[in-house]
């Protein structure tokens, strides 16, 4: 099979396509024929920093978290997944998978669920990490309900896109930051108020919010404490809780580590099937164009997600 391999820490330049044996599923694992994958910010970050790649020159690894495909083999004690099922989820090396950017991938059954039947494989591959991150933040951490207000930073990104849609489903007032073409894009997702972060200051415009979802980090996260009501909550995907700011503004903060699993994916599937969540693909690249896809993710303002088409859809 063909697979993307990383031979060292670094950027897109360390990625190569090569032939490698099809992996074999062990106990509690499944083998997936991968139809599509997608790129997340964590893919680039881990390629630069994760110790798994320390000896990649001698033992090249396949990057990639999110995928969608068809189950072709199951190991022992696999219960909820069967050969022939169309599934989506994760196969990251750091989660004991073999990596998503390949024609076949092995991964633990707990990271996989049957994909919604009303979207394509390419769309399904763009869902797992982004949608589960939004769900975990808004439903599990914030416990948002009607008549509350949430600020979502980076509303045009993968997580932000799903977060806006989910928040509106929960009956919540949504403000979001974006710029350029992202302003109109975020409005299409359902945001009630959009702040252009290049020309406006959200911390001067918003007050009394119940929660903030931060996908940007740094100064954006720090300024977000100012817009919250007393006992409001900042959920950041990047920044550790700032104890001084929490005390100053009498608010709470958490750093989210997203957990993608079969149970959460099942809830996401229901939301997609009922039309609550819609997938937005910014661009699609082939497996051979993975380097190019990584570069686009790093340099361009992406509206939605970038997908990697591994297997051409049957026409």
C-alpha atoms as a printed R data frame, in Angstrom:
    type eleno elety resid chain resno       x       y       z
1   ATOM     1    CA   UNK     A     1   0.000   0.000   0.000
2   ATOM     2    CA   UNK     A     2   0.978   3.649  -0.352
3   ATOM     3    CA   UNK     A     3   1.465   5.682   2.813
4   ATOM     4    CA   UNK     A     4   2.838   9.065   3.838
5   ATOM     5    CA   UNK     A     5   5.923   8.699   6.013
6   ATOM     6    CA   UNK     A     6   7.731  11.234   8.202
7   ATOM     7    CA   UNK     A     7  11.485  10.730   8.353
8   ATOM     8    CA   UNK     A     8  12.278  13.441  10.892
9   ATOM     9    CA   UNK     A     9  10.837  16.281  12.933
10  ATOM    10    CA   UNK     A    10   9.919  19.225  10.755
11  ATOM    11    CA   UNK     A    11   7.432  20.683   8.330
12  ATOM    12    CA   UNK     A    12   5.866  19.330   5.127
13  ATOM    13    CA   UNK     A    13   9.320  18.783   3.614
14  ATOM    14    CA   UNK     A    14   9.911  15.702   5.827
15  ATOM    15    CA   UNK     A    15   6.891  13.865   4.409
16  ATOM    16    CA   UNK     A    16   7.367  11.240   1.686
17  ATOM    17    CA   UNK     A    17   5.068   8.790  -0.119
18  ATOM    18    CA   UNK     A    18   6.291   5.209  -0.158
19  ATOM    19    CA   UNK     A    19   5.162   1.605  -0.487
20  ATOM    20    CA   UNK     A    20   4.762  -0.203   2.826
21  ATOM    21    CA   UNK     A    21   3.080  -3.445   3.972
22  ATOM    22    CA   UNK     A    22  -0.600  -3.392   4.894
23  ATOM    23    CA   UNK     A    23  -0.827  -3.478   8.711
24  ATOM    24    CA   UNK     A    24  -2.527  -6.324  10.576
25  ATOM    25    CA   UNK     A    25  -5.231  -5.722  13.228
26  ATOM    26    CA   UNK     A    26  -4.522  -7.097  16.667
27  ATOM    27    CA   UNK     A    27  -6.783  -7.677  19.647
28  ATOM    28    CA   UNK     A    28  -9.534  -5.029  19.762
29  ATOM    29    CA   UNK     A    29  -8.308  -3.397  16.542
30  ATOM    30    CA   UNK     A    30  -9.757  -2.958  13.069
31  ATOM    31    CA   UNK     A    31  -8.208  -2.628   9.619
32  ATOM    32    CA   UNK     A    32  -9.733   0.156   7.510
33  ATOM    33    CA   UNK     A    33  -9.406   0.727   3.791
34  ATOM    34    CA   UNK     A    34  -9.002   4.492   3.948
35  ATOM    35    CA   UNK     A    35 -11.109   6.508   1.508
36  ATOM    36    CA   UNK     A    36 -10.243   9.945   2.922
37  ATOM    37    CA   UNK     A    37  -8.404  11.718   5.732
38  ATOM    38    CA   UNK     A    38  -8.183  15.325   6.895
39  ATOM    39    CA   UNK     A    39  -5.584  17.697   8.299
40  ATOM    40    CA   UNK     A    40  -5.821  19.232  11.764
41  ATOM    41    CA   UNK     A    41  -3.513  21.822  13.363
42  ATOM    42    CA   UNK     A    42  -2.322  19.073  15.705
43  ATOM    43    CA   UNK     A    43  -0.893  17.133  12.754
44  ATOM    44    CA   UNK     A    44   1.624  19.903  12.022
45  ATOM    45    CA   UNK     A    45   2.315  20.530  15.698
46  ATOM    46    CA   UNK     A    46   3.046  16.904  16.525
47  ATOM    47    CA   UNK     A    47   5.276  16.527  13.495
48  ATOM    48    CA   UNK     A    48   7.436  19.288  14.952
49  ATOM    49    CA   UNK     A    49   7.385  18.334  18.621
50  ATOM    50    CA   UNK     A    50   6.113  14.852  19.448
51  ATOM    51    CA   UNK     A    51   8.774  12.429  20.764
52  ATOM    52    CA   UNK     A    52   7.237   9.659  18.632
53  ATOM    53    CA   UNK     A    53   9.152  11.166  15.703
54  ATOM    54    CA   UNK     A    54  12.504  11.364  17.516
55  ATOM    55    CA   UNK     A    55  13.863   8.304  15.672
56  ATOM    56    CA   UNK     A    56  11.839   8.706  12.498
57  ATOM    57    CA   UNK     A    57  14.969   8.437  10.326
58  ATOM    58    CA   UNK     A    58  15.316   4.767  11.336
59  ATOM    59    CA   UNK     A    59  11.611   4.133  11.925
60  ATOM    60    CA   UNK     A    60   9.482   6.445   9.727
61  ATOM    61    CA   UNK     A    61   5.931   6.975  10.987
62  ATOM    62    CA   UNK     A    62   2.676   7.725   9.192
63  ATOM    63    CA   UNK     A    63   1.083  10.973  10.451
64  ATOM    64    CA   UNK     A    64  -2.624  11.744  10.542
65  ATOM    65    CA   UNK     A    65  -5.486  11.547  13.020
66  ATOM    66    CA   UNK     A    66  -8.830  11.729  11.213
67  ATOM    67    CA   UNK     A    67 -10.020   9.288   8.560
68  ATOM    68    CA   UNK     A    68 -13.054   7.652   6.975
69  ATOM    69    CA   UNK     A    69 -13.219   4.362   5.133
70  ATOM    70    CA   UNK     A    70 -14.484   0.792   4.989
71  ATOM    71    CA   UNK     A    71 -13.645  -1.969   7.471
72  ATOM    72    CA   UNK     A    72 -11.887  -4.861   5.729
73  ATOM    73    CA   UNK     A    73 -10.749  -6.919   8.721
74  ATOM    74    CA   UNK     A    74 -11.336  -7.034  12.478
75  ATOM    75    CA   UNK     A    75  -9.209  -8.429  15.284
76  ATOM    76    CA   UNK     A    76 -10.398 -10.507  18.197
77  ATOM    77    CA   UNK     A    77 -12.869  -9.027  20.695
78  ATOM    78    CA   UNK     A    78 -14.126  -6.351  18.295
79  ATOM    79    CA   UNK     A    79 -17.795  -5.909  19.125
80  ATOM    80    CA   UNK     A    80 -19.523  -2.903  17.603
81  ATOM    81    CA   UNK     A    81 -17.778  -2.810  14.202
82  ATOM    82    CA   UNK     A    82 -18.030  -5.390  11.400
83  ATOM    83    CA   UNK     A    83 -16.338  -6.060   8.071
84  ATOM    84    CA   UNK     A    84 -18.019  -3.931   5.402
85  ATOM    85    CA   UNK     A    85 -19.027  -1.104   7.752
86  ATOM    86    CA   UNK     A    86 -18.333   2.427   6.594
87  ATOM    87    CA   UNK     A    87 -16.682   4.144   9.528
88  ATOM    88    CA   UNK     A    88 -14.950   7.329  10.647
89  ATOM    89    CA   UNK     A    89 -12.741   8.280  13.545
90  ATOM    90    CA   UNK     A    90  -9.031   8.378  14.298
91  ATOM    91    CA   UNK     A    91  -5.941   6.277  13.679
92  ATOM    92    CA   UNK     A    92  -3.136   8.441  15.080
93  ATOM    93    CA   UNK     A    93   0.158   6.828  16.043
94  ATOM    94    CA   UNK     A    94  -0.010   8.530  19.458
95  ATOM    95    CA   UNK     A    95  -3.351   6.779  20.007
96  ATOM    96    CA   UNK     A    96  -1.946   3.333  19.115
97  ATOM    97    CA   UNK     A    97  -3.055   3.497  15.485
98  ATOM    98    CA   UNK     A    98  -0.873   3.243  12.385
99  ATOM    99    CA   UNK     A    99  -1.600   6.742  11.008
100 ATOM   100    CA   UNK     A   100  -4.411   8.102   8.849
101 ATOM   101    CA   UNK     A   101  -2.458   9.255   5.781
102 ATOM   102    CA   UNK     A   102  -2.304   5.842   4.118
103 ATOM   103    CA   UNK     A   103  -4.353   3.531   1.934
104 ATOM   104    CA   UNK     A   104  -4.953   1.226   4.912
105 ATOM   105    CA   UNK     A   105  -4.860   1.931   8.641
106 ATOM   106    CA   UNK     A   106  -5.215  -0.099  11.822
107 ATOM   107    CA   UNK     A   107  -6.722   1.537  14.883
108 ATOM   108    CA   UNK     A   108  -8.383   0.566  18.187
109 ATOM   109    CA   UNK     A   109 -12.127  -0.006  17.859
110 ATOM   110    CA   UNK     A   110 -12.861   2.562  20.584
111 ATOM   111    CA   UNK     A   111 -11.696   5.381  18.275
112 ATOM   112    CA   UNK     A   112 -14.117   4.468  15.486
113 ATOM   113    CA   UNK     A   113 -17.858   4.657  14.831
114 ATOM   114    CA   UNK     A   114 -20.148   4.012  11.887
115 ATOM   115    CA   UNK     A   115 -20.193   7.158   9.781
116 ATOM   116    CA   UNK     A   116 -23.385   9.056   8.904
117 ATOM   117    CA   UNK     A   117 -24.959   7.714   5.728
118 ATOM   118    CA   UNK     A   118 -25.951  11.167   4.457
119 ATOM   119    CA   UNK     A   119 -22.399  12.455   3.861
120 ATOM   120    CA   UNK     A   120 -19.464  11.340   1.710
121 ATOM   121    CA   UNK     A   121 -16.266   9.697   2.922
122 ATOM   122    CA   UNK     A   122 -14.408  12.946   2.232
123 ATOM   123    CA   UNK     A   123 -16.862  14.899   4.366
124 ATOM   124    CA   UNK     A   124 -16.806  12.266   7.116
125 ATOM   125    CA   UNK     A   125 -13.004  12.416   7.320
126 ATOM   126    CA   UNK     A   126 -13.241  16.138   8.129
127 ATOM   127    CA   UNK     A   127 -15.453  15.556  11.166
128 ATOM   128    CA   UNK     A   128 -13.897  13.602  14.083
129 ATOM   129    CA   UNK     A   129 -11.469  15.897  15.926
130 ATOM   130    CA   UNK     A   130 -13.130  19.206  15.030
131 ATOM   131    CA   UNK     A   131 -16.692  18.142  15.805
132 ATOM   132    CA   UNK     A   132 -15.772  16.255  18.980
133 ATOM   133    CA   UNK     A   133 -13.779  19.290  20.166
134 ATOM   134    CA   UNK     A   134 -16.782  21.554  19.672
135 ATOM   135    CA   UNK     A   135 -19.152  19.082  21.350
136 ATOM   136    CA   UNK     A   136 -16.859  18.523  24.343
137 ATOM   137    CA   UNK     A   137 -16.417  22.276  24.844
138 ATOM   138    CA   UNK     A   138 -20.023  23.424  24.451
139 ATOM   139    CA   UNK     A   139 -21.949  20.470  25.854
140 ATOM   140    CA   UNK     A   140 -19.616  18.837  28.380
141 ATOM   141    CA   UNK     A   141 -17.583  21.785  29.687
142 ATOM   142    CA   UNK     A   142 -19.884  24.799  29.196
143 ATOM   143    CA   UNK     A   143 -23.207  22.937  29.460
144 ATOM   144    CA   UNK     A   144 -24.747  25.687  27.322
145 ATOM   145    CA   UNK     A   145 -28.489  26.172  27.170
146 ATOM   146    CA   UNK     A   146 -30.959  28.629  25.680
147 ATOM   147    CA   UNK     A   147 -30.726  32.357  26.488
148 ATOM   148    CA   UNK     A   148 -26.989  32.117  27.195
149 ATOM   149    CA   UNK     A   149 -24.219  33.796  25.199
150 ATOM   150    CA   UNK     A   150 -20.984  32.329  23.873
151 ATOM   151    CA   UNK     A   151 -18.017  33.900  22.080
152 ATOM   152    CA   UNK     A   152 -16.325  31.543  19.613
153 ATOM   153    CA   UNK     A   153 -12.868  32.577  18.439
154 ATOM   154    CA   UNK     A   154 -11.726  31.381  15.042
155 ATOM   155    CA   UNK     A   155 -15.249  30.721  13.827
156 ATOM   156    CA   UNK     A   156 -14.122  29.994  10.266
157 ATOM   157    CA   UNK     A   157 -11.849  27.114  11.289
158 ATOM   158    CA   UNK     A   158 -12.753  23.464  11.635
159 ATOM   159    CA   UNK     A   159 -13.681  23.570  15.328
160 ATOM   160    CA   UNK     A   160 -15.297  27.008  15.079
161 ATOM   161    CA   UNK     A   161 -17.520  25.947  12.190
162 ATOM   162    CA   UNK     A   162 -19.025  23.052  14.137
163 ATOM   163    CA   UNK     A   163 -19.152  25.068  17.380
164 ATOM   164    CA   UNK     A   164 -21.277  27.826  15.845
165 ATOM   165    CA   UNK     A   165 -23.722  25.344  14.344
166 ATOM   166    CA   UNK     A   166 -23.976  23.383  17.593
167 ATOM   167    CA   UNK     A   167 -24.413  26.515  19.720
168 ATOM   168    CA   UNK     A   168 -27.292  27.708  17.546
169 ATOM   169    CA   UNK     A   169 -28.885  24.264  17.866
170 ATOM   170    CA   UNK     A   170 -28.674  24.685  21.644
171 ATOM   171    CA   UNK     A   171 -30.496  28.017  21.381
172 ATOM   172    CA   UNK     A   172 -27.484  30.114  22.358
173 ATOM   173    CA   UNK     A   173 -26.566  33.629  21.181
174 ATOM   174    CA   UNK     A   174 -23.283  33.365  19.262
175 ATOM   175    CA   UNK     A   175 -20.610  36.009  18.706
176 ATOM   176    CA   UNK     A   176 -17.553  34.997  16.711
177 ATOM   177    CA   UNK     A   177 -14.281  36.472  15.501
178 ATOM   178    CA   UNK     A   178 -13.161  36.221  11.883
179 ATOM   179    CA   UNK     A   179 -11.687  38.353   9.111
180 ATOM   180    CA   UNK     A   180 -11.723  38.694   5.343
181 ATOM   181    CA   UNK     A   181 -13.861  36.080   3.613
182 ATOM   182    CA   UNK     A   182 -14.277  34.444   7.012
183 ATOM   183    CA   UNK     A   183 -16.714  37.151   8.136
184 ATOM   184    CA   UNK     A   184 -19.389  36.170   5.611
185 ATOM   185    CA   UNK     A   185 -18.564  32.477   6.107
186 ATOM   186    CA   UNK     A   186 -19.117  32.686   9.873
187 ATOM   187    CA   UNK     A   187 -22.437  34.473   9.340
188 ATOM   188    CA   UNK     A   188 -23.521  31.616   7.053
189 ATOM   189    CA   UNK     A   189 -22.807  29.158   9.848
190 ATOM   190    CA   UNK     A   190 -25.337  31.044  11.980
191 ATOM   191    CA   UNK     A   191 -23.332  33.515  14.097
192 ATOM   192    CA   UNK     A   192 -25.496  36.326  15.472
193 ATOM   193    CA   UNK     A   193 -22.593  38.775  15.726
194 ATOM   194    CA   UNK     A   194 -19.246  38.749  13.916
195 ATOM   195    CA   UNK     A   195 -16.235  40.788  15.021
196 ATOM   196    CA   UNK     A   196 -13.550  41.435  12.397
197 ATOM   197    CA   UNK     A   197 -10.429  40.911  14.498
198 ATOM   198    CA   UNK     A   198  -8.242  42.914  12.110
199 ATOM   199    CA   UNK     A   199 -10.233  46.130  12.551
200 ATOM   200    CA   UNK     A   200 -12.266  45.643  15.754
201 ATOM   201    CA   UNK     A   201 -11.534  44.764  19.370
202 ATOM   202    CA   UNK     A   202 -13.895  42.106  20.702
203 ATOM   203    CA   UNK     A   203 -12.994  42.882  24.321
204 ATOM   204    CA   UNK     A   204 -14.402  46.408  23.911
205 ATOM   205    CA   UNK     A   205 -17.575  45.253  22.163
206 ATOM   206    CA   UNK     A   206 -18.756  42.273  24.215
207 ATOM   207    CA   UNK     A   207 -19.752  42.031  27.881
208 ATOM   208    CA   UNK     A   208 -21.637  39.622  30.125
209 ATOM   209    CA   UNK     A   209 -20.986  36.470  28.114
210 ATOM   210    CA   UNK     A   210 -21.463  33.092  29.731
211 ATOM   211    CA   UNK     A   211 -18.615  31.329  27.967
212 ATOM   212    CA   UNK     A   212 -15.758  31.688  25.478
213 ATOM   213    CA   UNK     A   213 -14.367  28.995  23.190
214 ATOM   214    CA   UNK     A   214 -10.768  29.905  22.379
215 ATOM   215    CA   UNK     A   215  -9.113  28.238  19.382
216 ATOM   216    CA   UNK     A   216  -6.447  30.935  18.971
217 ATOM   217    CA   UNK     A   217  -4.552  31.164  22.275
218 ATOM   218    CA   UNK     A   218  -2.062  33.812  23.381
219 ATOM   219    CA   UNK     A   219  -3.305  37.376  23.844
220 ATOM   220    CA   UNK     A   220  -6.696  36.485  22.353
221 ATOM   221    CA   UNK     A   221  -7.278  34.039  25.177
222 ATOM   222    CA   UNK     A   222  -6.120  36.513  27.832
223 ATOM   223    CA   UNK     A   223  -8.402  39.282  26.549
224 ATOM   224    CA   UNK     A   224 -11.333  36.856  26.519
225 ATOM   225    CA   UNK     A   225 -11.576  36.935  30.317
226 ATOM   226    CA   UNK     A   226 -12.825  40.517  30.058
227 ATOM   227    CA   UNK     A   227 -16.020  39.638  28.187
228 ATOM   228    CA   UNK     A   228 -17.321  37.102  30.710
229 ATOM   229    CA   UNK     A   229 -19.919  37.517  33.420
230 ATOM   230    CA   UNK     A   230 -18.956  36.537  36.958
231 ATOM   231    CA   UNK     A   231 -18.351  32.756  37.110
232 ATOM   232    CA   UNK     A   232 -18.252  32.575  33.333
233 ATOM   233    CA   UNK     A   233 -16.013  30.003  31.640
234 ATOM   234    CA   UNK     A   234 -13.155  30.125  29.118
235 ATOM   235    CA   UNK     A   235 -12.491  26.828  27.341
236 ATOM   236    CA   UNK     A   236  -9.214  27.046  25.439
237 ATOM   237    CA   UNK     A   237  -7.826  24.553  22.969
238 ATOM   238    CA   UNK     A   238  -4.327  26.023  23.368
239 ATOM   239    CA   UNK     A   239  -3.745  28.028  26.558
240 ATOM   240    CA   UNK     A   240  -3.345  26.839  30.127
241 ATOM   241    CA   UNK     A   241  -5.712  28.464  32.663
242 ATOM   242    CA   UNK     A   242  -4.352  31.805  33.886
243 ATOM   243    CA   UNK     A   243  -4.880  31.824  37.654
244 ATOM   244    CA   UNK     A   244  -4.264  35.568  37.996
245 ATOM   245    CA   UNK     A   245  -6.881  36.446  35.367
246 ATOM   246    CA   UNK     A   246  -9.339  33.963  36.841
247 ATOM   247    CA   UNK     A   247  -9.077  35.685  40.221
248 ATOM   248    CA   UNK     A   248  -9.133  39.190  38.746
249 ATOM   249    CA   UNK     A   249 -12.339  38.642  36.753
250 ATOM   250    CA   UNK     A   250 -13.911  35.977  39.017
251 ATOM   251    CA   UNK     A   251 -14.240  33.498  36.182
252 ATOM   252    CA   UNK     A   252 -13.208  29.916  35.435
253 ATOM   253    CA   UNK     A   253 -10.932  28.509  32.719
254 ATOM   254    CA   UNK     A   254  -9.983  25.076  31.430
255 ATOM   255    CA   UNK     A   255  -7.586  23.718  28.837
256 ATOM   256    CA   UNK     A   256  -9.450  21.185  26.741
257 ATOM   257    CA   UNK     A   257  -7.791  17.963  25.687
258 ATOM   258    CA   UNK     A   258 -10.264  16.561  23.222
259 ATOM   259    CA   UNK     A   259 -11.212  12.910  23.561
260 ATOM   260    CA   UNK     A   260 -12.436  11.318  20.352
261 ATOM   261    CA   UNK     A   261 -14.165   8.005  21.017
262 ATOM   262    CA   UNK     A   262 -16.991   5.847  19.713
263 ATOM   263    CA   UNK     A   263 -19.531   7.247  22.168
264 ATOM   264    CA   UNK     A   264 -18.912  10.888  21.269
265 ATOM   265    CA   UNK     A   265 -18.741  10.070  17.561
266 ATOM   266    CA   UNK     A   266 -22.138   8.404  17.901
267 ATOM   267    CA   UNK     A   267 -23.602  11.670  19.196
268 ATOM   268    CA   UNK     A   268 -21.942  13.568  16.349
269 ATOM   269    CA   UNK     A   269 -23.406  11.078  13.854
270 ATOM   270    CA   UNK     A   270 -26.910  11.797  15.148
271 ATOM   271    CA   UNK     A   271 -26.340  15.549  14.821
272 ATOM   272    CA   UNK     A   272 -25.156  15.152  11.232
273 ATOM   273    CA   UNK     A   273 -27.993  12.820  10.275
274 ATOM   274    CA   UNK     A   274 -30.578  15.293  11.569
275 ATOM   275    CA   UNK     A   275 -28.938  18.204   9.750
276 ATOM   276    CA   UNK     A   276 -27.783  20.060  12.866
277 ATOM   277    CA   UNK     A   277 -24.136  19.826  11.815
278 ATOM   278    CA   UNK     A   278 -23.020  20.363   8.237
279 ATOM   279    CA   UNK     A   279 -19.493  19.704   6.985
280 ATOM   280    CA   UNK     A   280 -17.549  22.429   5.193
281 ATOM   281    CA   UNK     A   281 -14.609  21.315   3.042
282 ATOM   282    CA   UNK     A   282 -12.239  24.111   2.034
283 ATOM   283    CA   UNK     A   283 -10.201  22.040  -0.424
284 ATOM   284    CA   UNK     A   284  -9.414  18.443  -1.318
285 ATOM   285    CA   UNK     A   285  -5.941  17.069  -2.087
286 ATOM   286    CA   UNK     A   286  -4.787  13.622  -3.146
287 ATOM   287    CA   UNK     A   287  -2.566  11.452  -0.957
288 ATOM   288    CA   UNK     A   288   0.314  12.307  -3.286
289 ATOM   289    CA   UNK     A   289  -0.347  16.011  -2.588
290 ATOM   290    CA   UNK     A   290  -0.113  15.710   1.209
291 ATOM   291    CA   UNK     A   291   2.913  18.024   1.388
292 ATOM   292    CA   UNK     A   292   0.983  20.648  -0.571
293 ATOM   293    CA   UNK     A   293  -2.030  20.210   1.713
294 ATOM   294    CA   UNK     A   294   0.128  20.772   4.809
295 ATOM   295    CA   UNK     A   295   1.583  23.926   3.293
296 ATOM   296    CA   UNK     A   296  -1.882  25.256   2.500
297 ATOM   297    CA   UNK     A   297  -2.987  24.602   6.076
298 ATOM   298    CA   UNK     A   298  -0.007  26.529   7.421
299 ATOM   299    CA   UNK     A   299  -0.080  29.525   5.066
300 ATOM   300    CA   UNK     A   300  -3.681  30.132   3.990
301 ATOM   301    CA   UNK     A   301  -6.803  31.288   5.833
302 ATOM   302    CA   UNK     A   302  -8.810  28.079   5.562
303 ATOM   303    CA   UNK     A   303 -12.603  28.215   5.767
304 ATOM   304    CA   UNK     A   304 -13.563  24.827   7.186
305 ATOM   305    CA   UNK     A   305 -11.317  21.770   6.740
306 ATOM   306    CA   UNK     A   306  -8.743  20.446   4.282
307 ATOM   307    CA   UNK     A   307  -9.364  16.853   3.206
308 ATOM   308    CA   UNK     A   308  -7.024  14.237   1.751
309 ATOM   309    CA   UNK     A   309  -8.707  11.990  -0.802
310 ATOM   310    CA   UNK     A   310  -7.008   8.606  -0.554
311 ATOM   311    CA   UNK     A   311  -9.328   6.489  -2.693
312 ATOM   312    CA   UNK     A   312 -11.185   7.979  -5.661
313 ATOM   313    CA   UNK     A   313 -14.977   7.719  -5.206
314 ATOM   314    CA   UNK     A   314 -16.722   5.303  -7.577
315 ATOM   315    CA   UNK     A   315 -18.599   7.205 -10.257
